Amino acid sequence: MSNQEGDATERTDSLPRDDVYALLASERRRYVLSVLREHESLSLPDLADEVALREHDAPLPQVPEDAVLQVYLSLWHVHVPKLTDADVVAYDQDRDIVTLAEHAQAVEQFALADADQST
């Protein structure tokens, strides 16, 4: 087996490296993780607001409502389920709250280590 194959299957605290790369491939998911590191937990609508702020680099009143709605819908249908499946975030549907979960720190450490190796 080559080093490349070995690297692809290397695990990061119970998550395969390829899964971590896939999770971090989306800028929106990276924003989700960044926002949750700052706030620990947020309602899904508040998380959508915070992600939209970062994507548009503008205060919320300057972000178009339809842009925030698109962020919300993509978080609900795509990004939060992916992160939940990987146990990176937890979503309490009854309370509509998203929080960091067990593998969040491992993903963050992996991202930081990978960034250090790239420079």
N, C-alpha and C positions, 0 to 999 in steps of 0.2 A: 504494500500500500504506500502511495506517495504521501509526502507531507501535506499536500493540498487536500487529499481525501481525509487524512487524519484531522486536519484543522476544521474541515467542514462538519465532522461529527463530534468535535470537542464539545463538552457540555459546560454551561455556565450556571452553577447552582441549580441543577435539575432542568435547565432549558438548553436544548441543543443550540449551538452557535448559529446555525442557519435560521432557526426560529427567531432568535434575537435580532439577527439582521433583517428578517422579514418584518418584525414588529417595528423596528426603527426606520424602515425604509420610507414610511409615510411621515411627512412633515407634520401633518395634523396629529398623528399619534405622539410624536415627539413633543408637540405643544401640550397635549393632554398630560403627559408625564411631568413636564415642567410646571404646569399650573398646579397639579396635585402636590408636587413637592413643596410648593409655596403655601398652599391652602389646606393640605392634608385631606379634606373632603369637601365636596361641593355638590349641590343639586345639579342634575343634568342640564337644565336651562342656564344656570350660572356658569357651568363649565363651558357651554357653547358660547356664552358671551365672552368669557376670558380667552378662549381659543380664537374667536373672531377678532378680538382686539389685537392679538398678536399677528394674525394673518394679514390684517389690514394696516397694522402699525398706526392706529388712530384711536382716539377716544371713542367709547361706545356710541355717543350721539352721532358721530360721523360715519359709523359703519352702517351700510344699508340694512334694513330689517330683513330683506330677502336673503342677504348674505348670512346673517345670523341664523335664520331658519334653515338654510342649506347646511351650515355647520352642525346645527342641532340634529337634523335628520341623518347626516352621515355619522355622527357620533352614536346615535341610537341604533341605526341599522348595521353599521360596519365596524367602526373603530372600538367602541366600548365592548361589543361582543368578542372581537379578536383579542383584546387585552384581557378580558375576563376569562376566556378559554385558556389563556396562557398563565392565568393566576398572577397577572401583573397589576390589575385593578380588580376591585370588587364592586358590584352594582347591586344595591338594595332597591329593588323595584317598588316595594311598598312605600318606602320613604323617598324614592327617586334620588338617591345619594350615591355618588361615585367616590371611592377611596382607593388609596394605594393598597396593594395586596402583597403576598409573600415574595413573589419574584421581582418586585419593582426595584429593590435595591440592587439585585444582581444585574438587571438590565442596565441600570444607570452606571454601575461600576464597569460593566462591559463597554458601554458607549464611551466612557471617559478613557479607559485603557486603549480602546481602538483609536480614539482621537489622538492620544499621545503617540501611538505607533505610527500614525499617518504623518506626523510633523517631524 
